Amino acid sequence: MKPIANIVSATLLACLAPTVPVMAESAEDVPAYAKKLAEAGKLHRLALEYDGETFSGPAMDKLLEEGRKAQFFLIGEEHGIAENPELATALFKQLQPAGYAKLVIEVSPYVASHMDETLRKGGIDGLRNLFARPGGEPAFFGMREEAQFLADVRASSGSSEPLLWGVDYEVASERLLLSALEEMDKPEAAVVKLAALRNASDASWEKYEETRGPQYIFSFSGDPELVQAVKDAWPERSGQAEQLLNTLQQTLEINRLFVGRQILESNAQRSALIRSNFLKHWAAEKARGETPRVMVKLGASHLVRGRNFTEVFDLGPMLHEIATLEGGKAFSVLVLPGLNAQTAVFDPTQFSYRPAPAKDGYAKAARPLYDAAWPDKYTLIDLRPLRSILRSPRSGASASLMKTVHGFDMVLIMSGSTASAELTHP
């Protein structure tokens, strides 16, 4: 592949794969802080039992206890673990009586709303039919367990009120946004400019289908000026149209920065978009006089407290501050695959998921925590009592391990976890 294809593949994998960087550390020379951390982790660990249908045990009790006390329940994940969305389903259902009524996911606001309505009317089969449309399958939810998670929590809500809050850009489903824009009344000049944007998208995807080159995925190859031209020709547009156009433009700008190797700028713009989208959801609820409890399930780096693993401030710090302002708190758990586990990895040349060994960066970055985990069961470790061991960089720990221990309240290591499967659809 050409260099640009390699960059796009790396970008997609960064969006759809692990988010904790590797910590170089020799297994033969375990430093003192790591030994202390592992020893302390064993003192503050709880077992999570899972028989394939039901989660139980002291760790489940602890997670539910923390969730009932929190305004926001944050699940920072390594994507592609089959058992993680199954756990999230169980947690959400059992926390609903405590007031949990919204679920934040890593797609755009429009696509989340569209999936929500599709699930409400047609359940998992409706989602399969949506994903069968060109551009209908968004990132992450083409995994079977992730799709079933959305279907199960939607069905359990017992309400017609919106459940899903999308907060991200749209790496895979911009054609849904274009279709929605095309259905709206607009000036003739905007019709012409929107047609040009659609033609560019179609041409890019046709090239992708011919070559399977990820550099032709439109969200990475499209020109944000095409979106700006539609905006200029449509000055008196609705709030919905503004949201759709803004998502398209931001997506193209963020990915253009990344492909141009302006990585920090790309990550900063994406995190700003995520925060802005959440605040719009939250403000709308407050305007209605509601203060729902919210579960947030995103990639780990989006939810770590403080600067994240890409050195920008993402959604996590803001949620902790909002919770404090509301007189409550946010609770965060980092979910990692077990040693020698497999996760579902996105293949951008096929636009599908396949099982592959879990990235060893997690085992290296969080090695003392893995050393504290049981090898044959899921282990929940409370990180809060461990922070005094890593109270300064002088401890010798890597920045990534410091961020992990201080940035999450607990870590769940799913020893024996398996890879998510592909969701089949017509």
Buried (B, 14 or more C-beta within 10 A) or exposed (E): BEEBBEBBBBBBBBBBBBBBBBBEBEEEEBBEBBEBBBBBBBEBBBBBEBEEEEBEBEBBEBBBEBBBEBBBBBBBBBBBBBBBBBBBBBBBBBBBEBBBBBBBBBBBBBBBBBBBBBBBEBBBEBBBBBBEBEBBBBBBBBBBBBBBBBBBBBEBBEEEEBBBBBBBBBBBBBBBBBBBBEEBEBEEBBBEBBEEBBEBBBEBBEBBEEEBBBBBBBBBBBEBEBBBBBBEBBEEBEEBBEBBBBBBBBBBBBBBBBBEEBBEBBBBBBBBBBBEBBBBBBEEBEEEEEBBBBBBBBBBBBBBBEBBBBEBBBBBBBBBEBBEEBEBBBBBBBBBBBBEBBBBBBBBBEBBBBBBEBBEBBBBBBBBBBBBBBEEBBBBBBBEEBEEBBEEEEBEBBBBBBBBBBBBBBBBBBBBBBBBBBBEBE
